[in-house]
Amino acid sequence: MNLCKLLASKKPDLLITFVTEETYTSSGNANFPPNIRFSYLPNNIIPSVESRAADVFSFRRAITTKLGAPFEEILDSFTQTTHPVTTILTDFSLSWAVHAGAHRNIPVAGFWSTTLTEFSMHLSYESLQRKTISDRFGRSKSEIVPKSSEVQYVRNRGLYLKSENPN
């Protein structure tokens, strides 16, 4: 949202539609510039806020598999307006937004919204799997992540290795 506010403040003639879930309305839209509008995905598609932390993998699976169709419906609704979508700016991990843009010849720009360390781990994922070693306490260590002194994975704590390598 901060990126949207920054873009809107630098270019007042740019109309930005922020697509989010319906519960976002509780944060209040009053503090946003007039060139930011909101469009909402239905709440019942992904797990509730209360249950997300209990099952992160189901939450992630719902985001990657169930939000694409409702997003495309929102895109299609804008084609009938005086302000059709000209660019999609999406979180890097939402591949369905890229497919929706490609299907409609709408340029798509992705951004990475997580920490540099996590981005570096995604880039180094295969190397992490091949070169992980254990220390004397049974914790896995890897010293191959660029620009990172050391990455430690404790059993069942590493999001990336948990599903691939439970040890």
C-alpha positions as CSV (number, residue, x, y, z in Angstrom):
1,M,0.0,0.0,0.0
2,N,2.9,2.4,0.8
3,L,4.1,1.9,-2.8
4,C,0.7,2.8,-4.1
5,K,0.6,6.0,-2.0
6,L,4.0,7.0,-3.2
7,L,3.1,6.5,-6.8
8,A,-0.2,8.4,-6.4
9,S,1.5,11.3,-4.7
10,K,4.1,11.6,-7.5
11,K,1.7,11.4,-10.3
12,P,-1.8,12.7,-9.4
13,D,-3.2,11.8,-12.9
14,L,-2.4,8.1,-12.3
15,L,-5.4,6.1,-11.2
16,I,-4.4,3.2,-9.0
17,T,-6.8,0.3,-8.0
18,F,-5.6,-1.6,-5.0
19,V,-7.0,-5.1,-5.0
20,T,-7.2,-6.7,-1.6
21,E,-9.6,-8.8,0.5
22,E,-12.8,-7.3,1.9
23,T,-11.5,-7.2,5.5
24,Y,-9.1,-4.5,4.4
25,T,-11.9,-2.0,4.7
26,S,-11.6,-2.1,8.5
27,S,-8.3,-0.3,8.2
28,G,-10.1,2.7,6.8
29,N,-9.7,4.2,3.4
30,A,-10.1,7.9,4.4
31,N,-6.4,8.6,4.4
32,F,-5.8,7.8,0.8
33,P,-5.4,10.1,-2.1
34,P,-8.4,10.4,-4.5
35,N,-6.5,8.7,-7.3
36,I,-6.4,5.4,-5.3
37,R,-9.5,3.2,-5.5
38,F,-10.2,-0.2,-3.9
39,S,-11.5,-3.4,-5.3
40,Y,-12.1,-6.4,-3.1
41,L,-11.7,-10.1,-3.4
42,P,-14.3,-12.1,-1.4
43,N,-13.2,-13.0,2.2
44,N,-14.4,-16.6,2.1
45,I,-11.8,-17.7,-0.5
46,I,-8.8,-17.8,1.8
47,P,-8.5,-19.0,5.4
48,S,-9.5,-16.4,8.1
49,V,-6.9,-14.3,9.8
50,E,-7.3,-16.4,13.0
51,S,-6.5,-19.7,11.2
52,R,-3.7,-18.6,8.9
53,A,-0.9,-19.0,11.4
54,A,-2.1,-22.4,12.4
55,D,-1.6,-23.8,8.8
56,V,0.7,-21.6,6.8
57,F,0.9,-24.1,3.9
58,S,-2.9,-24.3,3.4
59,F,-3.0,-20.5,3.5
60,R,-0.3,-20.2,0.9
61,R,-1.9,-22.8,-1.3
62,A,-5.2,-20.9,-1.1
63,I,-3.5,-17.7,-2.2
64,T,-1.8,-19.3,-5.1
65,T,-4.7,-21.4,-6.4
66,K,-8.0,-19.7,-5.4
67,L,-7.5,-16.0,-5.9
68,G,-6.7,-16.0,-9.7
69,A,-10.3,-16.4,-10.9
70,P,-11.8,-13.6,-8.7
71,F,-8.9,-11.3,-9.7
72,E,-9.6,-12.0,-13.4
73,E,-13.3,-11.1,-12.8
74,I,-12.2,-7.8,-11.3
75,L,-9.9,-7.1,-14.3
76,D,-12.7,-7.9,-16.7
77,S,-15.1,-5.6,-14.9
78,F,-12.6,-2.7,-15.5
79,T,-12.5,-3.3,-19.3
80,Q,-16.1,-1.9,-19.5
81,T,-15.1,1.4,-17.7
82,T,-13.6,4.6,-18.8
83,H,-10.4,3.6,-16.9
84,P,-9.3,0.2,-18.1
85,V,-6.3,-1.5,-16.6
86,T,-3.1,-0.5,-18.4
87,T,-0.5,-2.1,-16.0
88,I,-0.6,-4.7,-13.3
89,L,1.8,-4.2,-10.4
90,T,1.9,-7.4,-8.3
91,D,3.7,-9.1,-5.6
92,F,6.4,-11.4,-7.1
93,S,4.8,-14.5,-5.6
94,L,1.3,-14.1,-7.2
95,S,1.8,-15.9,-10.5
96,W,-1.9,-15.8,-11.4
97,A,-1.6,-12.0,-11.8
98,V,1.1,-12.5,-14.3
99,H,-1.0,-15.0,-16.3
100,A,-4.1,-12.7,-16.1
101,G,-2.0,-9.8,-17.5
102,A,-0.4,-12.0,-20.3
103,H,-3.9,-13.3,-21.3
104,R,-5.2,-9.7,-21.7
105,N,-2.0,-8.2,-23.1
106,I,-1.6,-6.0,-20.0
107,P,2.0,-5.4,-19.0
108,V,2.8,-6.8,-15.6
109,A,5.5,-5.6,-13.2
110,G,6.4,-7.7,-10.1
111,F,8.0,-6.5,-6.9
112,W,9.4,-8.3,-4.0
113,S,7.8,-7.3,-0.7
114,T,9.8,-9.4,1.8
115,T,13.2,-9.1,3.3
116,L,16.5,-9.2,1.3
117,T,17.5,-12.3,3.2
118,E,14.3,-14.2,2.1
119,F,14.8,-13.0,-1.5
120,S,18.4,-14.2,-1.4
121,M,17.2,-17.6,-0.1
122,H,14.8,-18.0,-3.0
123,L,17.7,-17.3,-5.4
124,S,19.9,-19.8,-3.6
125,Y,17.3,-22.4,-2.9
126,E,18.8,-25.3,-4.9
127,S,22.3,-24.6,-3.6
128,L,20.9,-24.5,0.0
129,Q,19.4,-28.0,-0.5
130,R,22.7,-29.4,-1.9
131,K,25.2,-27.8,0.5
132,T,23.4,-27.8,3.9
133,I,25.4,-29.3,6.8
134,S,24.6,-29.9,10.4
135,D,26.4,-28.5,13.4
136,R,27.1,-30.4,16.6
137,F,23.6,-29.5,18.0
138,G,21.8,-31.0,15.0
139,R,20.9,-27.6,13.5
140,S,21.4,-27.2,9.8
141,K,23.7,-24.5,8.7
142,S,24.6,-23.1,5.3
143,E,27.2,-20.5,4.5
144,I,26.4,-20.2,0.8
145,V,23.7,-17.5,0.9
146,P,25.2,-14.4,-0.8
147,K,25.6,-11.4,1.4
148,S,24.5,-13.4,4.5
149,S,26.9,-14.5,7.1
150,E,25.0,-17.6,8.1
151,V,21.5,-19.1,7.7
152,Q,20.3,-21.6,10.3
153,Y,17.4,-23.9,9.9
154,V,16.0,-25.5,13.0
155,R,14.0,-28.6,12.5
156,N,10.4,-27.8,11.4
157,R,11.1,-24.1,11.5
158,G,12.4,-23.5,7.9
159,L,9.6,-22.7,5.6
160,Y,11.5,-23.9,2.5
161,L,13.1,-27.0,3.8
162,K,10.2,-28.2,5.9
163,S,8.2,-29.5,3.0
164,E,11.2,-30.8,1.1
165,N,13.5,-32.1,3.8
166,P,11.9,-32.7,7.2
167,N,15.3,-33.5,8.8
